[in-house]
């Protein structure tokens, strides 16, 4: 009888020395929990995203949006937990990438389709398909660009195109507006279809979007209390005036995109001027 049971051994970085040791009959060391914990969080994020789809099919759209947002939160947590406990692995990176297409592509598209896009019939379904495909292409391009090491350091502070989590937040704007009193109908569904395609275009575009990575891990002493109060205020507003806060957040993010492009062009001009002087 196979002593390893029905499941293959977990290899965080793929077959290699561990696989060779197994073939040679050597006993492998147990996998530290720090390698498993981030993957558990990733799996929970997938569960949240898929539960959001189920709730949307049951027309419980408020809970469906909450599940998609929870999936986005867990997606942001798993990578940080992996780096914090030094549990990053190739397996975890691939798992996280596959989870993103479910949580930020499939789940928001199906929630939006069940809420309003079905009113536009085939046009609405095509818009949902284009969004999911654009999200997949966006994630694939991100994985490829992560391997590039020849870009200037300042460019690492920018995403190329709107990131997938932000795309999920943006594309659900019609759902937020629906809870604020806009009744879904044919004309509204048609407008939402074009909006969904616009978000899909933003995902795969070359628009530079500032990521905030240059803020660093340290905060000026005088900014600590205002930052804490600001976070508390936003969370309180989100809990009390959920749909209004989400709508304002989407509008603010869209309004920020031109400023992000302007910041990119300014830094690119400074880099070019420095190169010309050299």
C-alpha positions in Angstrom: 0.0 0.0 0.0 1.2 3.5 -0.8 2.3 5.1 2.4 1.9 8.6 1.0 -1.9 8.3 0.6 -4.1 9.4 -2.3 -2.4 12.9 -2.7 1.0 13.6 -4.2 3.6 15.2 -1.9 3.5 19.0 -1.7 6.5 20.6 -3.3 6.4 24.4 -2.9 9.1 25.1 -5.6 8.2 22.2 -7.9 10.1 18.9 -8.5 13.8 19.3 -8.1 16.1 18.2 -5.3 13.0 17.1 -3.4 11.9 14.9 -6.3 15.3 13.4 -6.7 15.4 12.6 -3.0 12.1 10.9 -3.2 13.1 8.8 -6.1 16.3 7.7 -4.3 14.2 6.6 -1.3 15.3 9.3 1.0 12.9 10.6 3.6 11.8 14.2 2.9 11.5 16.8 5.6 8.0 18.0 6.5 6.9 21.2 4.8 6.9 24.2 7.2 3.5 25.8 7.9 4.8 29.1 6.5 4.7 27.6 3.0 1.1 26.3 3.4 -0.5 29.3 5.1 -0.5 31.7 2.1 -2.0 29.0 -0.1 -4.8 28.4 2.4 -5.6 32.2 2.2 -5.6 32.0 -1.6 -8.0 29.0 -1.5 -10.3 31.0 0.8 -10.2 33.9 -1.7 -11.4 31.5 -4.5 -14.1 30.2 -2.2 -15.3 33.8 -1.5 -15.3 34.7 -5.3 -17.2 31.6 -6.2 -19.7 32.1 -3.3 -20.3 35.6 -4.7 -21.3 34.0 -8.0 -23.8 31.7 -6.2 -25.3 34.5 -4.2 -25.7 36.5 -7.5 -27.6 33.6 -9.1 -29.8 33.6 -6.0 -30.3 37.4 -6.5 -28.7 38.3 -3.2 -26.5 40.9 -4.9 -25.5 42.8 -1.7 -23.9 39.7 -0.3 -22.5 38.8 -3.7 -20.6 42.1 -3.9 -19.4 41.6 -0.3 -17.9 38.2 -1.3 -16.1 39.7 -4.3 -14.7 42.4 -2.1 -13.7 39.9 0.5 -11.9 37.9 -2.2 -10.0 41.0 -3.2 -9.0 41.6 0.4 -7.8 38.0 0.8 -5.9 38.3 -2.4 -4.0 41.3 -1.1 -3.3 39.5 2.2 -1.9 36.2 0.9 1.1 37.8 -0.8 1.9 40.0 2.1 1.6 37.1 4.5 3.9 35.0 2.3 6.6 37.7 2.3 6.1 38.3 6.0 6.7 34.7 7.0 9.2 34.1 4.2 6.8 31.5 2.7 6.9 32.5 -1.0 7.1 29.7 -3.5 6.6 29.0 -7.1 3.5 26.9 -6.3 2.0 29.8 -4.4 2.7 32.3 -7.2 1.0 30.1 -9.8 -2.0 29.4 -7.4 -2.4 33.2 -6.7 -2.4 33.9 -10.5 -5.1 31.3 -11.2 -7.1 32.6 -8.3 -7.1 36.1 -9.7 -8.8 35.2 -12.9 -11.6 33.6 -10.9 -11.9 36.4 -8.2 -11.4 39.5 -10.5 -12.5 38.1 -13.8 -15.2 35.4 -13.7 -16.9 36.3 -10.4 -17.5 40.1 -11.1 -18.5 39.4 -14.7 -21.2 36.8 -13.6 -22.4 39.0 -10.8 -22.8 42.0 -13.2 -24.5 39.8 -15.8 -27.0 38.4 -13.3 -27.7 41.9 -12.0 -28.1 43.9 -15.2 -26.3 42.7 -18.3 -28.8 39.9 -19.0 -31.3 42.7 -19.8 -29.1 43.5 -22.9 -29.3 39.9 -24.1 -26.3 38.9 -26.3 -24.7 42.3 -26.1 -24.5 42.0 -22.4 -23.0 38.5 -22.5 -20.4 39.6 -25.1 -19.4 42.5 -22.8 -19.0 40.0 -19.9 -16.9 37.7 -22.0 -14.7 40.5 -23.2 -14.1 41.6 -19.6 -13.1 38.1 -18.5 -10.8 37.7 -21.4 -9.2 41.1 -20.8 -8.7 40.2 -17.2 -6.9 37.0 -18.2 -4.7 38.8 -20.6 -3.9 41.5 -18.0 -2.8 38.9 -15.5 -0.8 37.0 -18.1 1.0 40.2 -19.1 1.7 41.0 -15.5 3.3 37.6 -14.9 5.5 38.1 -18.0 6.6 41.6 -17.1 7.5 40.4 -13.6 10.4 38.5 -15.3 11.8 41.7 -16.9 14.8 43.1 -15.1 15.9 45.7 -17.6 13.3 48.4 -16.9 14.3 51.6 -15.0 13.7 51.3 -11.3 11.2 54.1 -11.2 8.9 52.3 -13.6 8.4 49.5 -11.0 6.1 52.0 -9.1 3.6 51.8 -12.0 1.3 49.1 -13.3 0.8 48.8 -17.0 -3.0 49.0 -17.4 -5.5 49.0 -14.5 -4.7 46.1 -12.1 -7.2 43.2 -12.0 -8.5 43.9 -8.4 -9.2 47.6 -9.3 -10.9 46.3 -12.5 -13.3 44.2 -10.4 -14.1 47.2 -8.2 -14.7 49.4 -11.3 -16.8 47.0 -13.3 -19.2 46.5 -10.4 -20.1 50.2 -10.4 -23.5 49.6 -12.0 -24.4 47.2 -9.1 -23.6 50.0 -6.6 -25.7 52.4 -8.6 -28.5 49.9 -8.7 -28.7 49.8 -4.9 -28.8 53.6 -5.0 -32.0 53.5 -6.9 -31.3 53.1 -10.6 -33.6 50.4 -11.9 -32.0 47.9 -14.4 -33.6 48.0 -17.8 -32.8 47.6 -21.5 -31.3 51.1 -22.0 -29.4 51.0 -18.7 -28.1 47.5 -19.6 -26.9 48.7 -23.0 -25.0 51.6 -21.3 -23.5 49.2 -18.8 -22.4 46.9 -21.6 -20.3 49.7 -23.1 -19.0 50.6 -19.7 -17.9 47.0 -19.1 -16.1 47.0 -22.4 -14.4 50.3 -21.4 -13.2 48.7 -18.2 -11.9 45.7 -20.2 -10.0 48.2 -22.4 -8.4 49.8 -19.3 -7.2 46.4 -18.1 -5.3 45.6 -21.3 -4.2 49.2 -22.2 -0.7 50.5 -21.8 -1.9 53.2 -19.4 0.6 53.7 -16.6 -1.2 53.4 -13.2 0.7 54.4 -10.1 0.8 51.5 -7.6 1.8 53.4 -4.5 4.8 51.1 -4.0 7.2 54.1 -3.7 5.5 55.2 -0.5 7.8 52.8 1.4 7.3 50.8 4.6 8.0 53.8 6.9 5.6 56.6 7.7 6.5 60.1 8.8 5.9 60.4 12.5 3.5 63.3 12.0 1.4 61.4 9.5 0.7 58.3 11.7 -2.4 59.7 13.5 -4.0 61.3 10.4 -3.4 58.0 8.5 -5.1 55.9 11.3 -8.0 58.3 11.5 -8.4 58.3 7.7 -8.5 54.5 7.5 -11.0 54.4 10.4 -13.2 57.0 8.7 -13.2 55.2 5.4 -14.0 51.8 6.9 -16.8 53.5 9.0 -18.2 55.1 5.8 -17.9 51.8 4.0 -19.8 50.0 6.7 -22.5 52.7 7.1 -22.9 54.1 3.6 -21.7 51.1 1.6 -22.9 51.8 -1.9 -22.3 55.6 -1.7 -18.7 55.0 -0.5 -18.0 52.4 -3.2 -19.5 54.7 -5.9 -17.3 57.6 -4.8 -14.3 55.3 -4.6 -14.8 54.2 -8.2 -15.3 57.8 -9.4 -12.2 58.9 -7.5 -10.1 56.1 -9.0 -11.2 56.9 -12.5 -10.4 60.6 -11.9 -7.0 59.7 -10.7 -5.9 57.8 -13.9 -5.1 61.0 -15.9 -3.0 62.3 -13.0 -1.1 58.9 -12.9 -0.4 59.3 -16.7 0.8 62.8 -16.1 3.2 61.6 -13.3 4.6 59.0 -15.6 5.3 61.4 -18.4 7.0 63.8 -16.0 9.3 61.1 -14.7 10.0 59.9 -18.2 10.9 63.4 -19.3 13.3 63.8 -16.3 14.9 60.5 -17.2 15.3 61.5 -20.8 16.8 64.9 -19.8 19.3 63.1 -17.5 20.3 60.8 -20.3 20.8 63.7 -22.7 23.1 65.5 -20.2 25.2 62.3 -19.8 
